[in-house]
Amino acid sequence: MLRLSLRNIWSRKGRLVLTAIAVIAGTAFLNGVFVFTDTIEGSFNRMFATAYENTNAIVRSSNVIEGRFGEETRDHIAVSVRDQVASVEGVVEASGMVSSTAVATFEGETLGQDGPPKFAGAWVESESSPWSIAEGAAPSGGTEVVLDRASAKRSGVSVGDTVTIASQQQPRDFTVVGIATFAGNDTTGGASWTLFDLATAQEFLLGSTDLLDAVVVRTDGSVTDVEIADRIDAALGDPEIESLTKDEIVDETQSAVAESLGFMTIFLSIFALIAMFVGSFIIYNVFSISAAQRQRENALLRAIGASRAQVTRSMFVEALVVGVGGSAIGCVAGVGLAATILSVLSAVGFGPTDMDLTVNSSGFVITLVVGTVVTVLCAVAPAVRSGRVPPLAALRDVSVDRADVSRARKVIGAASVVLAAAMVAWGIAGRTLALGGGVVFLFLALIALGPFIATPVARAAGPLLGRLRGAAGTMAARNAARNPKRTALTAGALAVGLALLIGVAVLGASAKATTRSVIGDAFQSDYIVSPQQSNGGIGLPPALAADLRAAGVGDVLGMGASAVQIEENGEFAAKQVLVVDAADAAAVLDITFDQGGFEALDTDGILVALDKASRDGLTVGSTVQAKLLDGGERTLTVRGIFDSDVLGNLIVDRTLFAGSATPLFDLGVFVRTDGGVTDENTAAIAAVTDGYPSAKVQSREAYIDEQSQQIDGFLNFIYALLGMSIFIAVIGIVITLLLAVYERRRELGLLRAVGTTRRQVRSSVLWESLVTAVVGVIMGVLLGVSLGWIIVKALEDQGLSEFSVPTPTIVTAAVMSLVFAAVASFVPARRAAKADILEAIATT
């Protein structure tokens, strides 16, 4: 039976290939994700290992605040620490290091890419420095700067050009005297860099020549890195300063990269598994059709002595071959997919320059196992049905799948709908995790109840298509209704991809509506000054708000954010706080206070959101313990309880950070003028912001529109990832129609014999494909809108307060689905039109 199974597989190579296509597409996506992230991680690891190869130790402050997403803000150390380190036996070089953020502009355009961080630091003339001059010379004095080669190349900056750089202070002009590379790479993975001499970096970036961020140590080789770190710790004797060896700092850096890429891997893998889920509809459908078309063959095997188990195992062998073979090909295709994406990213300057393709065996194994398991599971039901074929079925002249909709399917479908509704209701009542269960049961309902949608849609389409396309239209509708399970499964694959796309679109539309609502309600400003780019968390210099205030353009609020450790349940945890000037906030912001207000906010005060105050039992007059970056603890008194979804949970006054090393940029500057948006007010504000090239001025409406466009950019990225699912669904329509044409080859030949033209046959296949797509669109739209509503409800506590249905997006997605279905019918229609008339009328 094993040899017979293998010969059967080889004799039906076309069906084997068709079955494997869905497996290949899904596994290519999955393995491509692994190769992509492994390559980037390996490139970063090599880059940072090279960067620190001449470093033996790094000395830095141990006072650090870690944000919610792993980002760190670390305290500075005194310059005197460098001198102490330099005097330690075995140290031949102790170099001061400064690292901060700054935005450089050239001819009005921000250097670097939109998104990656904009870093600034001190140039160090040392063997331990990862930077080396590629063109020009090192910086010297307060007016010279060195740029990374990637940013210079991207912006067309050459040695001798003048760039404007803004840190926390007012912008300054610097002359580019050099172009540098980092450990042989044009930059550090997409980030842009501006490098000054040490004194300039201290004064411009830190505001003091008495501070450093770290000390980089190089030894004479007489001691190990561990020994020199221990000697430095002993010499300093300060628990707030730590010494790390080269291996420790490399491991820390590489771990940070791995953590970031780990999230990316999970995120992309989810979409790969979605593609596999969509593909599973196709795989199951193909095996079901194959089992039906081989009824007579299987019955003959039973008649000559094959057992049920042997026939069942025969199909499992085919599934195993398809799963292993398709997954193996998918793995290879995934390498090609990853290589293509990486080459594009490298061309636009993202990631290290050296991105040698990294292919780990773990990715291959996971992909191979997932693809094979999914394929075999999809074959279980068809294989069992094959084994149950009675020997008498060998007397049938044709083998067509005529399975009706079972009672079990009706029960499962109805139960899934009830359970989905119950889980969603439970989730809305407060058990958010239950919403996920509701989504699962919605998809189960789609699978179970699909035939009950396919049947009436196909029957309703019959009279309409009959009037429009005559006999071809009627035949198309009847073919779609002939096997509602098959039609529903094919349409279900399209429905899943379409539902996810529409669900994301609903989420995006709701997010845009919420943004417009909350910004419009909370901010009573006429103008908003924001950064020219999304600069990886870098905002605007606080000096900009001060200059606008001094210019008398109206009420001006500079709004920043910082991480502070707040005590909760006896432990300190990092929390994001909004930083404002209390008097300006009272004039510009319009938010409701349950207790207290901005007028009571002072240096030792804090405002708390109503939800958080309720959870923690806080009222006006309550105290909370806070720890700043320098490790000092402060007792903050609650001065107000506010009700707003846009300002976070905690608000403090800017004076809280007076004298602290905490970097404070403004995320935006909000201006409320006396006359509103006028040419005079616009000119007055522009006169100030022109001195800050990294800033742009917008009316409130324009700012809100821009935030909506940023949401659109994220949505387009998600749509691109979901495109693989839609592609697989379209492939599924092609496969199903091809197998259906093969199944009906005698019927098609007889139709041709009685006068049906080739054009009519092609037309019938086209309209059958469109009827199937209509079923998928109906299910996809219903499920997608429901899914979007559930997601919005799940995020309601996170501030997503508006529900909006993007009708134009849904209509566009539905029309494109029908277009794809029409294209998918091209090859099957041509094959159907070539049905052999003589073979159809032959009696032997």
N, C-alpha and C positions, 0 to 999 in steps of 0.2 A: 504493500500500500504506500510505503514511503517513496519507492521508486516511481510508482504510478502518479503520486501527488506531484512529484518534482517534474515529471514529464508533462503532466497537465498544465502546470504553471508555465513551462517553457513553450508549450504549444499555443498558449494564449498570451503572447508577449504584449500585445496591444492593451489587453485588460490589465495586465500586470503593471504596465507603465502608467495607465490612467489611475489605478489605485494608489500607486506610489507618489503621484504628483502632490497630493495633499499632504502626505507625510514629509516629503522633501521640503515643501514650502515652510511648514511649521518648524521643522527641526533646523532648517537653514537659519531662520530668524533666531532661534534659541542658541545655537552654537555660535552664531555671529556675535551675540551679546557677550558670551564668555570670551571669545577671542579679542573682541574690541576692548573690554575692560582689562583683561590680562595684559594686553599690549601696552595700554596707557599706564597701568600700574608698574609694569616692568620698566618702561621708559623713565618714569619718574624715579623709581628706585635706583636705577643706574645713575641718573643725573645727580641725585642727592648724595649717593655714595661717592661719586667723583668730586662733588662740591666740597665735601668735608675730608677728603683723603689726606690733606696736609694739616688738618686740625687735630689737636690732641685732647682739648677740653674746652668747654664753654661755661662761663660763670654768669649767672643771672639771678634776678630776684625770684624768690619762691612765692611771693604774693601774686595770686592770679585769680581772675574771675572767669569761669567758663560759661559761655552762653548756652541757650537752649539747644542749639544746633552744633555744639562742639567747638565753636569759635572761642579763642582765648584773648583776654586783655590782661597784660602783665605789667607790673610796676617797674619803675626805673631803678637804677642803682647810681650811687655817687661816683664821680670821676676818681675819687681817692681809692676806690676798690681796685681800679686798674693798676695803680702804683703799688698797692699791697701784693697783688697777684704777680706783678713783674719781679718783685723781690724774693719770691719763693724759689728755693733751690731747684734747679732743673728747668726752669722757665727761661727761654731765650727771647720770647716775644709775647707781649700782651697787648692786643689791639682793641681799642674801643669800637663798639658796634652800635649803630643807631638805625632803627627801622620804624617807619611810620607810614602814613598814607599821604599822598599829594596828587593833585591833578595838573597835568601839563597840557597846554594848548599851543597850537602853531597855526597862525593865520586864521584864528577863530575856531579851529576844529580841535577837539580833544584827542590827544595821542592815545593810541591803544584801541582795543576793541571794546564795544559796548557790552558790559557784563563783567568780564574778569577784573580783579582788583587792580588798583593803581597804587603801587608801592613807591616809597622813597627811602633813601638810606645814605650811609656814609661810605665813601670810597676808601678802601684800605689798601695801602701798598704793602702787600705781604704775600708770602707763599701760601699762607693759610686762606687767602681770599679766593672764593670761587669765580670772581670776576676777573676778566682780562681785557685789555684794550685791543679792539679789532681795527679801529681807525682813530687817528688823532692822538690825544694825550689825556692824562689824568686831570681831574679838576683841581683848581687851586684858587683860593680867595672866595669872596662872597658873591661873585657874579658868574661863576662857571659851573657847568653841569655836564654829566655824562649820561647818555641814554642807552637803553638796551637796543640791540640791533633790530629786533622785530618791530618795535614801536617806531623807530626811526625809518625803517624801510616802508612800513605801512603808511606813514604820514608824509613821506617824502622829505624828511629832515636830514640835512647834511651838516658836517662840521663847519662851524662858523655862523649857522643860523641862530636866531634868537627865539626862545620859547618863553611863555608866561606860565609860571607855576604857582598854584595856590595850595597852602596847607591850612592850618588853623588860623593863620595870620593873613594879612592882606597879600594879594598876588604880587609877585616880583618878576622882573625880566632877567633871564639868565642866558648866557652865550653857550651854545653847545660846543664843547672842546673835544669831545670824544664819543665814540660808539663802542659799546662793550658787549661781550658774550658771557653767559653764565655756564660754567662747566662744559664749554664747548657748544652750548645751545644758544640760539638767538635770544631766548628769554626763559623765564621760569613757568612754562606751561600756560602761556596766554596772557599772563599778567604783564603790565608795563612798569618800568622802573626809571626813576630819576635819582642820580647819585651825585652827592656833593662832597667836598672835603669835610673832615670831621667837625671842625669848628662851625662851619656854615650849617651842617646838618643838625648839630646840637641847638644852635640858636634859632634856625628857621623851623625845624620840625618839633623840637621839644620845648623851645622857649627859654632854655637855660644852657649855658656851657658847663654847668656843674653836674650834668646828668648824662648817663649812658643807658642803653638798653641791655647791653651784655658786654662781656670781655671774651675775646677769642684768644685761646692759648696755644702756643707752639713750644715744644720742648726740645732739648738737645739730644733726645734719644736715649739718655741714660736711665730713664725710669719708664715704667709702663703708664698707660693712660689712667688706669685705676689708681696707681700710686700718686700721680700728680694731682688728681682730683681730691684724694684724701689729704694731701699736703696743703692744698689751697683751702679746703674746708677748715683744717686745723689752724692755718694762719689767720683766716678771717674771723673765725669763731662767732659767726652771725647766723642764727637760725633762719633769718629771712633772706639769706643768700645761699644758692645751691650751685654745686659744680657737677657738670655732666661730662662723661667721657665721649669720645668721638662715636663709639658704638651706640651709646645711649641716645645721643642726639640724632643719629641716623635712624635708629629704630623708632624714635618718637616721630620723626618726620615721615618715615615710610608708613607708620601705623596710621597717621592722620590721613595720608593719601589713600590707604587701603580702606579706611572707614568711609571716606567720602565716596570712593568708587564702589564700596559695598552697597551703599544706598542706590547708586546708579544701576548697579547690576540687578538688584531686586526690582527696581522700577521698570527697567527694560524687560526683565524676565517675565514680569506680569503680562506685558503685552505679547510676548512670545507665547506664553501659555494660553492667552486668549486666542491667538491664531491657531494653536493646536486644538483648542476646544471647538472652534469653528470647523477646523479640518476633520474633527471626529465625526461630525454630521455627514461629511462627504464619504469618509472611509466606511462608516456603517451602511450608508446608502449603497455604495458600490458592492459591498459584500452581500447585502440583501438581494440586490438585483442579480448578482452572480449566482447566489444560491437558487433563485427562482429559475434562471436560465439553464441551470444544470440539474433540474429536477429529473429529467428523463435519464440523464447520464448516471446520476446517483441511484435512481431506481434500478437501472440495469446492474450496477454494482451490487445492490442489495439482492437482486434476483440470482446472481451467480455466487452468492455466499458471503458477501461483505457484511459485517455487523454494523449496527448503528454507530458504535464507538469508533469504528474504523473510518466511516464516512465523515463523522464529525472531526476526527483527528486530521483527516485530509485537508479540510478547510483551515484548521488551525495551523497546519504546516504552511499553507499558502499565506496566511496572515503573518506568520513568523518570518517568512522569506521577504514579504513586502515590508514588514516593520524594520527588520535588520537592514535590508538593502536600501530602502528609502531613507532611513535614518543615517546610514553611512554616507550616502550621496549628499544628504542634507548637511552633514558635518563638513564635507568638503566645500559645498556651496556656501556655507556659513563663513568659512575662512575667506573666500573670495568677497563676500558681502562686507565683512569687517575690513578687509584690505582696501576696498573701494571707499568706504566711509572715512577710514583713517587718512587716505591720500587726499581726500577733500578737506578734512580738518587741517592737515599739514599745510595744504596750499593756502588756507586762510589764516595761518599763523597760530593755530590752537595746539597746545601740547608741546612736549620737547621736540627739538629738531630731529633727534635720533629716535625714531619709532619703528624699530625692527619688530616684525610680526612675531608675537609670542603665542604659541599654541600649546596649551597644557593638556595633558591626558585627561584630567578631571572633567573638563568641559566636554570632551568627546564622549566619555563614559556616561555622564549625566544625560547628554542629548540622546545617545544611543538607547539608553534604558527607557527614557521617557517616550521616545518615538515608538519603540517596540512595544512597550506596555500599552500605550494608547491604541495602537493598531490591533493588538491581540484582543483587548477588551471590546473594541468595536466589532470584532468578529464572533464574539461569544454567541449572541442570539442567532445570527444567520447560520453558524456552524451547528448549533443544536437543532434548528429547523431542518437543515440538510440531512442530519442523521435520522430524522423522523419520517423521511419520505418513504412511503410503502412501495414494495416491489411492483405492484400493479400500475404505478404511475409510469412505468416504462411503456405502457400501451398508448399513452397520450402522444399525439402527433406534434404538439407544440408545448412549450413550457413558459408560461407567463405568470408573473406574480399577481395573483388576484386576491391577496389577503385583505380581509375586511377590517374595519376598526373594531377592536375587541372591547368587551365590557370592562376589562381591567384597566385599559387606557382611559376610559371615561371616569372610572372611580379615582384613579391616580390624578388625573387632571383636575377633577373637582376638589379633591382633597388638597392639592397643591395650591389652588386658588384660595381656599379657605384658610390654610395655614399661612400663606403669604399675607393675606389681609390681617390675620391675627398678629403675626410677628411685626408687621409695620405699625399697627395700632399700639402694640406693646412698646415698640421703639419710640414712638412719638410721646408716649406717656412718661418716658424717662430712661428706659433701658436701651441706650443707643446701639449696643451690640446686636440687639434683636433685629435692627433694620437690615443688617447683613444677612441674617437668616431669611428675612422677607424677600430679599433680592434672589437668593438661591431658589426659593420656592417659586418665584416668578418665572425663572428660567425653566424649572421643571414643568411648570404649567404650559410654557411655550412648547416644549417638546411633546408633552402628552396631548395637548388640545389642538396642535397644529392641523391635523386632518379635519377637525370640525370647522376650521376656518377655510381650509383649502377647498372642501367640497362645495359649500354654497357659493364661494367666489367663482369657482370654475363653472358651475352650473349657471350662475347669473351672467357670466361672460358669454355663454353660448348664443343666446338670441341676439345680443349686441354684435358679436363678431360675425354671426351669420348674416346680419344685414350689411355689415361693413365689408366683409371679405368673402361672403358666399360660403361655398362648401368648405373651403380651406379654413375659414374662421370657425365654423361649426365643428369641424374635425379637431382643430386645436383645442377648443374648450373641452370636448369629450375626452381627448387624450389626457388632459390635465386632471379631469375628474375620474378617470379610469382607476387610478391608484392614488387615493388621497394621502396615504402614508408616505409614498415616495415623493409626491409633490410637496408635502409639508416639510419633510426632512430637507429637501433641496432648498426650499424657501426659508427653512429655519436657519440654515447657515448664513444666508444673507440677512435674515432678521436679527441675528445676534450681533453681527458687525454693525449693522445700521442702528440697532438699539443702543449700543455702546457709544456710537458717534453722536446720536441725538441726545443721549443722557449727558455727555460732556458738553454739548452745545447748550442744553438747558442750564447746566451748572454755570457755564460762562455767561449766558444772558442774565441769569439771576445775580451773578457776581457784579456785572456791569450795572444792573439796576440798583443793587445795594450800594455800590460805590457812589453812584450819582445821588442817591437819596441821602446817605449819611454825610457826604461831603457838603452837599447843598444845605443840609439842616444844621450841621455843627459849625461850619466855618463861615462866618459873616464877613469874609474878606472879598475885596474886589479883584486883587491881583495875587498871584502866587509865583514866587521865584523858586525855581527848582534846578537841580544839576542838569547839565547838558546831556549827560549819559547816566545810565544806571551803573554807577561806578563801584560795584562790589561793596556797597555799604558806606562809601565815602559820600558825604554831603557837601554842604557849603561852609566856608569859614564863618564863625560867629561874628567876625568883624563886618560882614555884609549887612546883617540886621542893624548893627550899631550905626553904620554909615547911612542907611536908609532912615533910621530914626533921627539922626542929626540933620538930614536934609529936609525934614519936616514934611514928608509926603503923606503922613497920616499915622494911624496906629499900626505898629509893626511888631509882629510876633515871630521870633526865630524859634523853631521847634526842633529839638534834638532827641536823641535816645541814647541810653547807656545801660550797661549791666551793673547791678548792685546785688550784693548778697543780703537776703532778707531772712530773718529767723522765722521758721515755721515748725511747730511741734518739737522745739528744742534743738533743731538743726538749721544751719544756714544753707540756703539754696539760691542759685543765681536767678534773678528776675530782671526782666526788661522794664525800665522805667522811662516815662516820657519826661523830658527836661524842658521847662519853659521859664520865662520871666513872668511872675504872677500877675503883675499889673497889666502887662501887654496881653496875657491870656484872657483876662477879664474883659478887655476891650474888643478882642477879635473873635473869641470862641463863644458859641451860644449853646451851652449844654445845661441840662437840668441837674440841680443839686438836691439830693434828699436831705442832706444836712451840710452846714458850713458852706464854703465857697472859696474862690480864688483869692478874695480879699484877706483871708486868714492864713494863706500859705506863706510860710517864712522859711528861713534856712534850716530849721529843725522840724519842719512840717512835711506831711505827705498827704496826698489825696488818693482815696481808694474807690474803685468801682463798686457799685451796689451789689453785684453778684458775689464778688470776692469778700466784701464786708460781711455779707450774710453768711457765707461759708465759714469765715474765720471768726465770726462773732465780734466784729469791730464796730465801734461807734466813734463819733467825734470826741476826742479826749483820750482815746485808747493809744497805747504806745506800741511800737514795733522796733526791734533791734535790727540795725543795718550795719553792714561792713563794707567799707569802700576799698578801692584798689590797693591802697597803701597798708591795708590790714587793720586800720583804725576802726573801732566800733562807734556808732552813733545811735542815740535813742531818738527816734522820730515820732512825733505826735500826730495822730490823724486829725487833720484840719477840715476835712470835708468828705462827703460820700456822694459821688456823682453817678448819673445814669446815662451812659453813652456806649455805643458799640464800636466807635471808631478810634478812641483814645487809649485803648489798652486797659490795664487794671490799676496801674500806679502812676501818679504824677508827682514830680518834685520840682522845687525851685532850683534855678541854675546856681544860686549861691551855695548850695550844698556841696558843690565840687570846687569851691574857691580854694586855691592852694594845693589842689590834688593834681596828680599826674594823669588823671583819666582824660583820654582824648575826647573832646566834645565837638562834633560837627553838627550843623543844622541839617535836618532832612529836608527842610523847606522853610521859606520865609513868607509869611502871610501878611498882606498889606490891606488895611481898610482905609479908604480915602473918604474925604468929605463929599466929593462930587461923583463918586462911582468911576466907571471906566470911561475916561475921556482922553482926547489927544494930549491935553496938557499934563494930566497925571501920568500917562504912559511915558511921555518924554522926560518928566521929572524922575521917574523911577529908572528909566533907561540910562539917564545921565550918571547914576550911581553904579548900576550893574554893568555898564560898559567897562568898568575897571576890573571886573571879575569875569574873565572870558569863559569860565566853566559854568556860569549861571545863565539861565534864560528866564524871561519874563512872560507870563501868560495871564490872560483873564481867567477867572474861576471856571467859566464854561469851557474854555480851551483846555485847561488843566484836567478837568473831569473827562473830556473827550480823549485826551492823551492816555489817561489811566485805562480807559476802555480799550484803546488800541493795544496797550501792553497785554491786556487779557486776551485779545485776539491773537497776538503773537504766540502766547502759550497754547491757546486752543489749536492753532495751526500745527504746532509741534505734535500735540496729541492726535490730531486727525491723521498726520503722516504715519504715526505708529499704528493707528487702527487701520490704515490703508491696507496692510498685509492681510488683515482679516477679511476685508471686502474683496481683495484680490483672490483669496482662497475660495470665498463664496462664489465668485464668478467662475472660477475654474470648476467648482462643483456643478454649476449649471451645465457647463460644457460636457463634463464627464457623464452626468446623468442623461443628457440628451443623446450623447453618442451611444450609450448602452441601450437607451430606449429605442433608438433607431435600429440597432442590431437586433433587439428583441422583436421588433415589428417589421423586420425586413421582408417577410413573405406578404404581410398585410400591405406594405407599401408597394411591393411589386404587383399585387392584384389591383390596387388602386390605379397604378399606371396602366395595367392591362385593360381596364374598363374606361380609360379615357382621361384620367387625371393628368394634368400637365406637370412638368418638372417645377414650373414656377409655383403652381398651387401646393405641391408638396413642400417646397422651400418655405412658402408662406405659412403653412400649417405649423411647421417646426418653429418658425420665428414667433408666431403668436402663442404657441404653447410655452415658449420661454418667457414671453411677456406676462402671460397669466401666472406662471410660477413666481415671477418677480413681483407682481402685484400682491400676491399672497404674502411674500416676504416683506414687502413695504408696509402692508397693513399691520402685520405682527410686529415689525420693527418699530414703527411709529408709536403704537400703543405701549409696547414694552419700554421704549426709549423715554417717552414722556413720563411714564410711571417711575422709571429708574431715576430720572433727573429730579423728580419731586422728592423721592426718598433721600437722595443725596443732599438736597437743599435742607430738608428737615433734619438730617443728621448733623449738618453744620450750622444749624440755627443758633446754637450756643456760642459758636465762634464768630457771630456777627453777620451771618448770611441771612438777612431779614426779608428779602424780596424774592418772590418766585416769578419767573418770566419764561414764556415759551417763545423761542426764536422761530417764528413761522417761516420767514424767508429761507433760513438754513434748512429747516425740515423739508420744505418744498424742493429746494435745490438737491438735497440728498436723495429724495425720492425719485426725482427726474433722472439724476445721474445713475441711480440703481437700474432704472428701466433701460437707459441707454446701454449700460454695461451688459444687461441681459440680452438686448438685441444683438450686440456685438458677439456675445458668447454663443449665439445660435448659428453663426455663420458657417463654421465647419460642419456641425451636425446636419444643418439644412442641406448643404451641398452633397453630403454623403447620402442623405435620405433620398434626394432627387435622382441619385444614380442607382436606385434599387433595380435588381435584375428581374425583368418581367418573365423571362423564360424559366428561371429558377423558381419563381413564385407559382407558376401554373403547372410545373412538372408534378406528376403523380408518383414518381419513384425517385 
